[in-house]
Structure formats: C-alpha cells, structure tokens
C-alpha cells in the first residue's frame, strides 16, 4: 500500500522501496549504519537516489540521522508496530470515507472490484504457500492503494507512509523480525490452506467494496478501521502466547 513519495525520481523510488523492504524484514539490522557510498555500490546506482531515499526513510521514522553517525536503522519495538497499526486504521478509515464522499470514477471502481475478485479467486483455490501468500498480499496492497488514491489527499497519503513499519507483502508474524521474535515457531509456519486471517481479510475487502459501491461513506470508514485493527488484534494475541 505504497504510492510514489512526492517529488522522487523513478530511480529513487526503486531504491527507496528496496531499502524499506530490507529494513522492515530485518535484512538490514537495527542500529546498522547506512553509508550512501556502500549502498550505492551494492545497489549499482549513484549516491544521489540513495541519499534521497535515506532522507525519505528518516522522515518516515525507519532510520535516524545524527551528525556524528549519519543514518542508522532505528530499532522498532512491538509497541511501535501496534502504534503504527492503530494510526493506519484511523488514516485508512478517513481515506475510505473521503473516497466515497468525493465519488469514484466508474473505471476506478471497476478496478477495485476486479482486485477484490482476484483476491477471492486465490482464496477459493484452497491452497497456500509463500508464493501464494505473496500474490494475495500484492493484491491487498493494490486494493488499499486504490482507495487511498481515490481519496485525493496528499497529506493523508504522506501520513500513511509514516505507518509502514512492518512488511506488507506477507504475514508480519513471520516476516517482521520485531513481531516474529515474540511469536512461537508453530505460529510462524506457512499452512497448506488459506489461514483464517486471510479468509477474514478477503471477506473484509468484499464488505468494504460493497459499502463503497453503495456510496455509504460512514460504513466504508467503519469497515476499513475494523479491517486494519484486526491485524493488531491478531498479532497481539499470538505475540504474547507461549
């Protein structure tokens, strides 16, 4: 659920996306120093998009900057993760309401419906794996991004980017180091069939779509808030189990 940050060139966006992914999945460890020269050589780009990406990541709160150490990856606590989900629930609820109040173009609404059908087709096959999970989460990101785009609110879009502190391309219980460190191994396994939380999320998408199609902004906002907060409830429940 990410849009291009404002005023970034394509190369910067590519670098930003890759660096953000490496940070939230723990590939780049907390407190690691991020040197523009080393990252540029590693990613085969100039230092300019690296520096631009680091500035954006600093604004998002994923990295910190100091005169003495430069940029370093900020350590995230479980509380930070839960706080980000709560903030995202409020912001995405606002986006859903605003999108309905502004009105959807027919082609955009058709695209949202097509994304919802694509997610349902994956779930209804009854099979699950890391690759299938990634495919469903890709559709999930596009679904949320489409609603955010329809809200036509740059400030809201920028605020939402500040909440993306855990992976959105798979189950955070497994892929986010901050969360997975607190989750028992048996609850981090990839099942053979779609897990309950995915089935519930797919149902949520269909209800949100229905509310948008019915032009019910209040219901769309309520459903979106509940949908996002369900992730917090689930992660909180499994992260404290032993």
KASULQUI-V261907 format. One record per helix or strand of 3 or more residues. SS is the DSSP state (@ for helix, = for strand). FROM is the first residue (numbers start at 1). TO is the last residue. If there is no record, write none. Layout:
# KASULQUI-V261907
{{SS;FROM;TO} {SS;FROM;TO}}
This chain:
# KASULQUI-V261907
{{@;10;24} {@;36;43} {@;47;60} {=;63;66} {=;70;73} {@;78;102} {@;106;124} {@;130;151} {@;154;161} {@;172;175} {@;177;180} {@;185;187} {@;196;213} {@;217;239}}
